[in-house]
Amino acid sequence: MEQQKRDKAILVGVQKQLDHHFDYEMEELENLAAAIDIETVGIVTQNLERIHAGTYVGTGKVEEIGLLFEAMEADLVIFNDELSPSQIRNLEAVLECEVMDRTMLILAIFSRRAKTREAKLQVDLAQLQYMLPRLVGLRASLSRQGGGTGGGFKNRGAGETKLELDRRKIEEQISRIKRELETVKSQRDTQRKRRQKQGLPVVSLVGYTNAGKSTIMNQIMQVAGKEQKQVFEKDMLFATLETSVRQVKLEDQKQFLLTDTVGFVSKLPTHLVKAFRSTLEEARDADLLLHVVDVSNEEYRYMMDITNKTLDQIGVEDVPTLYVFNKSDKADREYPVYQDDQLWIAAKEGAGIPELIDQIKDRVFQDYQTLMLRIPFEQGEIVDYLNTHANVLETEYDEQGTLMTVELSAKDAARLSSYLH
Ligand SMILES: Nc1nc2c(ncn2[C@@H]2O[C@H](COP(=O)(O)OP(=O)(O)OP(=O)(O)O)[C@@H](O)[C@H]2O)c(=O)[nH]1
């Protein structure tokens, strides 16, 4: 098979005053580009306090970018910030090449990774909303999208995209996708309600992309000893775009639901956060958040900040949180195993997973009570419920019904108080 040629890019970053994370952001931009097979062949940076309205960077810098572009035989230029429609247009005109910004890059990655119908619709929506004000002037960038639902423009050539897609058509597509997403959302709500009715506590993994959420989920499933399909876990940005939910049954029969969802990244496009809202909302209803942090990365505090800000943006408030500092095998720091609301683990090797499970148990089952109930024989459905949703310690029978010694949540205990023995 013929090896596909990788596109070469020049990256451009503008460092504003007091931006301590600039170097890291540029490194991340390179990784984001690599995630859609774009090779970085040159980096141009500028210290600027005020952005140049027309071309984002100054005229001299644009020239420098142009020269480097020629010298490195690059295919496109990628800016670290979101550019305005006219800036993209002006830059493309001067540089005579395709210009992308960080937002387009992230959208392109999401588009490639989207697997489920819902994720595809969400990415399509974000892309169309991003495109709408930029109809005139975009070069080939949108043709980089790989997945999508086939919302209408993905199979078209670059020139055609620019010419044919008028605002009306895009607005129509946006409404159609929104309608479709509403239907998917109501199905998701129904599923969530059903889960809530199940009464099992929900534990949600959140964190910066590549922090190790899927690895932790797989390890917990393994320790729980259930034959389970492994979650896709890979050293690539945004491997997980959809929410996966697993029912975890521990050795002592206690059960909870574990959810894993899309990872965060700095400057996650607003359209994308909005489009993925319903997926991300799963975290809002959780009983416990496991905020996973790649502590081997020097910028881990910055990543935690971004994650917390994104959680705020989607309205996740007041959910008890345990900070899980992962990849401690690679962190060259002394660390406590557990301190306050932090736990240090190395999920890849399974180190710290039993402790993590203990912490989860301490938190989500803390209001659990041990009771003895007598369930009349004709109410077999309650016995079934308890067998699946409570920790049944003992079952006996007398002439009036089934006697069950169970550990169950305060909510269930209140609900079933009339059966107290
Ligand atoms: N050294 C080391 N690597 C780890 C550890 N845990 C996970 N990794 C690696 O980190 C990479 C990312 O792990 P994932 O579990 O896919 O991360 P994620 O948070 O689900 O990523 P997204 O899907 O991007 O949100 C993989 O290559 C893992 O093997 C660890 O404890 N130590």
The ligand as a Tripos MOL2 file, in Angstrom:
@<TRIPOS>MOLECULE
LIG
   32    34     1     0     0
SMALL
NO_CHARGES

@<TRIPOS>ATOM
      1 N1          3.8070    5.7470   32.4720 N.pl3     1 LIG1
      2 C1          2.4940    5.6410   32.6170 C.ar      1 LIG1
      3 N2          1.6750    5.7460   31.5470 N.ar      1 LIG1
      4 C2          0.3440    5.6450   31.7360 C.ar      1 LIG1
      5 C3         -0.2100    5.4440   33.0320 C.ar      1 LIG1
      6 N3         -1.5620    5.4180   32.9060 N.ar      1 LIG1
      7 C4         -1.8420    5.5820   31.5970 C.ar      1 LIG1
      8 N4         -0.7070    5.7230   30.8760 N.ar      1 LIG1
      9 C5         -0.5910    5.8950   29.4180 C.3       1 LIG1
     10 O1         -1.0830    7.1820   29.0560 O.3       1 LIG1
     11 C6         -1.7060    7.1300   27.7790 C.3       1 LIG1
     12 C7         -3.1080    7.7150   27.8280 C.3       1 LIG1
     13 O2         -3.9550    6.8890   28.5760 O.3       1 LIG1
     14 P1         -5.5540    6.8370   28.3790 P.3       1 LIG1
     15 O3         -6.0720    5.9500   29.4500 O.co2     1 LIG1
     16 O4         -5.9020    6.5170   26.9710 O.co2     1 LIG1
     17 O5         -5.9050    8.3650   28.6570 O.3       1 LIG1
     18 P2         -7.3340    9.1110   28.6020 P.3       1 LIG1
     19 O6         -7.3320   10.0580   29.7540 O.co2     1 LIG1
     20 O7         -8.4470    8.1160   28.5640 O.co2     1 LIG1
     21 O8         -7.1940    9.9000   27.2370 O.3       1 LIG1
     22 P3         -8.3250   10.6690   26.3230 P.3       1 LIG1
     23 O9         -9.1040    9.6280   25.6300 O.co2     1 LIG1
     24 O10        -7.4670   11.4640   25.4150 O.co2     1 LIG1
     25 O11        -9.1450   11.5430   27.2000 O.co2     1 LIG1
     26 C8         -1.6620    5.6430   27.3600 C.3       1 LIG1
     27 O12        -0.5650    5.4380   26.5170 O.3       1 LIG1
     28 C9         -1.4780    4.9150   28.6710 C.3       1 LIG1
     29 O13        -0.8400    3.6710   28.5030 O.3       1 LIG1
     30 C10         0.6900    5.3140   34.1460 C.ar      1 LIG1
     31 O14         0.3210    5.1140   35.2970 O.2       1 LIG1
     32 N5          2.0130    5.4350   33.8630 N.ar      1 LIG1
@<TRIPOS>BOND
     1     1     2 1
     2     2     3 ar
     3     2    32 ar
     4     3     4 ar
     5     4     5 ar
     6     4     8 ar
     7     5     6 ar
     8     5    30 ar
     9     6     7 ar
    10     7     8 ar
    11     8     9 1
    12     9    10 1
    13     9    28 1
    14    10    11 1
    15    11    12 1
    16    11    26 1
    17    12    13 1
    18    13    14 1
    19    14    15 2
    20    14    16 1
    21    14    17 1
    22    17    18 1
    23    18    19 2
    24    18    20 1
    25    18    21 1
    26    21    22 1
    27    22    23 2
    28    22    24 1
    29    22    25 1
    30    26    27 1
    31    26    28 1
    32    28    29 1
    33    30    31 2
    34    30    32 ar
@<TRIPOS>SUBSTRUCTURE
     1 LIG1         1 GROUP 0 **** ****
